[in-house]
């Protein structure tokens, strides 16, 4: 058994240096300051072991010890009642704030039951044909080039091999007409080195859901050493009042 930290007169053992088995925090919890010399002594002591002052008349030592025990018991009871009242108040608040028709206790017992604040996982309502058309038109008006597909292209050199000429097909998948697509082409040498790029606007209107063929579009001057190319639509114009 660990030795006591204090002597019978209330003074700590070993000249105030506690043994290794006495934890520092346990000492603080079981000591108090003498009101006369401000030395730390046993909290149950009725006489200071440092200055010799009586903290209570000698004949009242047993009564003081009994009062200390009753005071400690009262403190523990008060703390217990405080926590019981606090937890009870929190439970009542949760019950009164719960959605009508489903209590908090029922939710705890069956968490899978949906509440008004937690809607069930429902499949989104599919768009009607009219709603889908309206949505597609809005997207086509914002980014019409995404609805144009360039295919069946053919490019060759013209003007003493200094100009690139391009023919191809443009398909419009939008429900509104799109016009004036701007086409960009990158030219690459036989070794794979990129030699540059050219752009040109094809001033034509592609009807909704239709395709058109353009021929001999002059893409501009280009390095005559190109052997391969890649082209794409980078911008276009769509009417803003289409319906």
C-alpha positions in Angstrom: 0.0 0.0 0.0 1.3 3.5 -0.9 2.4 5.5 2.1 0.4 8.6 3.2 1.5 11.9 1.8 1.0 13.8 5.1 1.8 13.4 8.7 -0.7 13.4 11.5 -0.2 17.1 12.1 -1.1 18.0 8.5 2.4 18.7 7.3 3.5 16.9 4.1 6.1 14.1 4.6 9.7 14.3 3.3 10.0 18.0 3.9 7.3 18.8 1.4 8.8 16.6 -1.3 6.2 13.9 -2.2 7.2 10.3 -2.9 7.1 9.0 -6.5 3.9 7.1 -5.9 2.0 10.2 -5.0 0.6 11.9 -8.2 0.9 15.6 -8.4 -2.7 16.2 -9.3 -3.9 13.9 -6.5 -2.0 16.0 -4.0 -3.6 19.2 -5.2 -7.0 17.6 -4.9 -6.4 16.6 -1.3 -4.7 19.8 0.0 -5.7 23.3 0.9 -3.8 26.5 1.7 -3.4 27.6 5.3 -5.2 31.0 5.8 -2.4 32.2 8.0 0.9 31.1 6.4 -0.4 30.2 2.9 1.4 26.8 3.0 -0.3 23.8 1.4 -1.6 21.3 4.0 -4.0 18.4 4.2 -7.5 19.6 3.5 -8.8 17.7 6.5 -6.3 19.2 8.9 -7.6 21.4 11.7 -4.1 22.7 12.7 -1.4 23.9 10.4 1.8 21.9 10.6 3.9 24.8 9.4 2.9 27.8 11.5 1.1 25.9 14.3 -2.1 27.9 14.0 -5.4 26.1 14.8 -7.8 26.2 11.9 -10.6 25.3 14.4 -10.7 25.1 18.2 -9.1 21.8 19.4 -12.3 20.5 20.9 -14.1 20.9 17.6 -11.8 18.9 15.4 -14.1 15.9 15.2 -17.0 18.1 14.5 -15.1 20.0 11.7 -14.2 16.7 10.1 -17.8 15.6 10.2 -18.9 18.8 8.6 -16.4 18.4 5.8 -17.7 15.0 5.0 -21.3 16.3 4.9 -20.3 19.2 2.8 -18.5 16.9 0.3 -21.6 14.6 0.1 -23.8 17.6 -0.5 -21.6 18.8 -3.3 -21.7 15.4 -5.0 -25.5 15.3 -4.7 -25.8 18.8 -6.1 -23.7 17.9 -9.1 -25.7 14.8 -9.8 -29.0 16.7 -9.7 -27.6 19.4 -12.0 -26.6 16.8 -14.6 -30.0 15.0 -14.3 -31.9 18.3 -14.9 -29.6 19.3 -17.8 -30.0 16.0 -19.6 -33.8 16.1 -19.0 -34.1 19.6 -20.4 -32.2 18.6 -23.6 -34.4 15.6 -24.1 -37.6 17.7 -23.7 -36.2 20.2 -26.2 -35.5 17.5 -28.7 -39.0 16.0 -28.3 -40.8 19.4 -28.7 -38.7 20.3 -31.8 -39.2 17.0 -33.5 -41.4 17.0 -36.7 -45.1 16.4 -36.1 -46.2 12.8 -36.5 -42.8 11.3 -35.7 -41.2 11.5 -32.3 -37.5 11.6 -31.6 -37.8 8.3 -29.8 -39.5 6.6 -32.8 -36.7 8.0 -35.0 -34.0 6.6 -32.7 -35.8 3.2 -32.8 -36.3 3.2 -36.5 -33.8 5.5 -38.2 -34.8 4.4 -41.7 -38.2 6.1 -41.3 -38.1 9.3 -43.3 -39.1 12.6 -41.7 -40.3 15.9 -43.1 -36.7 17.3 -42.8 -35.2 14.2 -44.5 -37.1 13.4 -47.6 -36.8 9.9 -49.0 -34.6 9.1 -51.9 -37.0 9.6 -54.8 -36.3 9.2 -58.5 -36.3 12.6 -60.2 -39.3 13.3 -62.3 -38.5 12.9 -66.0 -38.7 16.0 -68.2 -41.5 16.2 -70.6 -40.8 16.6 -74.3 -41.5 20.3 -74.1 -39.3 20.8 -71.1 -36.5 18.8 -72.7 -36.8 20.9 -75.9 -36.7 24.2 -73.9 -33.6 23.0 -72.0 -31.8 21.9 -75.2 -32.6 25.2 -77.0 -31.2 27.2 -74.0 -28.0 25.2 -74.1 -27.7 25.6 -77.9 -28.1 29.3 -77.6 -25.3 29.5 -75.0 -22.7 27.2 -76.7 -23.9 26.5 -80.3 -20.5 25.1 -81.4 -21.1 22.0 -79.1 -24.0 21.0 -81.3 -22.0 21.1 -84.6 -20.1 18.1 -85.8 -17.4 18.4 -88.5 -16.8 15.3 -90.6 -15.7 14.0 -94.1 -13.0 16.8 -94.3 -10.6 17.0 -97.2 -7.7 19.6 -97.2 -5.2 20.4 -99.9 -2.6 23.0 -100.8 -3.4 25.9 -103.1 -1.8 29.1 -104.2 1.7 27.7 -104.8 1.3 25.5 -101.7 1.0 28.5 -99.4 -2.8 28.4 -98.8 -4.8 25.6 -97.2 -8.2 24.8 -98.7 -10.8 22.8 -96.8 -14.0 21.0 -97.7 -16.2 19.1 -95.3 -19.7 18.3 -93.8 -21.3 20.2 -90.9 -24.1 18.5 -89.0 -26.4 20.4 -86.6 -27.9 18.3 -83.8 -29.6 21.3 -82.1 -33.4 22.0 -82.4 -32.5 25.5 -83.7 -30.5 26.7 -86.7 -26.9 27.6 -86.2 -24.8 29.8 -88.5 -21.3 31.1 -89.2 -19.3 28.3 -87.7 -15.6 29.2 -87.2 -13.3 26.3 -88.0 -9.7 25.9 -86.7 -7.2 23.6 -88.3 -3.8 22.5 -86.9 -1.2 21.4 -89.5 1.6 19.0 -88.7 4.8 18.1 -90.5 5.6 14.5 -91.6 7.9 14.3 -88.5 5.0 15.0 -86.2 6.0 18.6 -85.4 3.2 21.1 -85.2 3.7 23.9 -87.8 0.9 26.2 -86.8 -2.8 26.7 -87.1 -5.3 28.6 -89.2 -8.9 29.6 -88.7 -11.7 30.6 -91.0 -15.4 31.3 -90.7 -17.8 29.4 -93.0 -20.6 31.9 -93.6 -23.4 29.4 -94.0 -26.5 28.5 -92.0 -27.0 24.9 -90.8 -30.7 24.1 -90.3 -31.9 22.4 -87.1 -31.2 18.7 -87.3 -29.7 18.9 -90.8 -26.3 18.7 -92.4 -24.6 20.8 -95.1 -21.6 20.4 -97.3 -19.1 23.2 -97.8 -16.3 23.3 -100.4 -13.0 25.0 -100.9 -13.0 27.1 -97.8 -9.9 29.3 -97.9 -8.3 28.7 -94.5 -5.5 31.1 -95.1 -1.7 31.0 -95.5 0.0 28.1 -93.9 3.5 26.5 -93.8 3.8 24.5 -97.1 5.6 21.6 -95.3 2.5 20.3 -93.6 1.5 16.7 -94.3 -1.3 16.1 -91.8 -4.1 18.2 -90.3 -6.8 18.2 -87.6 -9.8 20.5 -87.7 -12.7 21.3 -85.4 -15.5 23.9 -84.9 -14.5 26.4 -82.2 -17.4 28.8 -82.3 -20.7 29.6 -84.0 -23.8 31.8 -83.7 -27.3 30.8 -82.8 -30.5 33.0 -82.7 -31.5 34.1 -79.2 -35.2 34.2 -80.0 -35.7 30.7 -81.3 -38.6 28.8 -79.8 
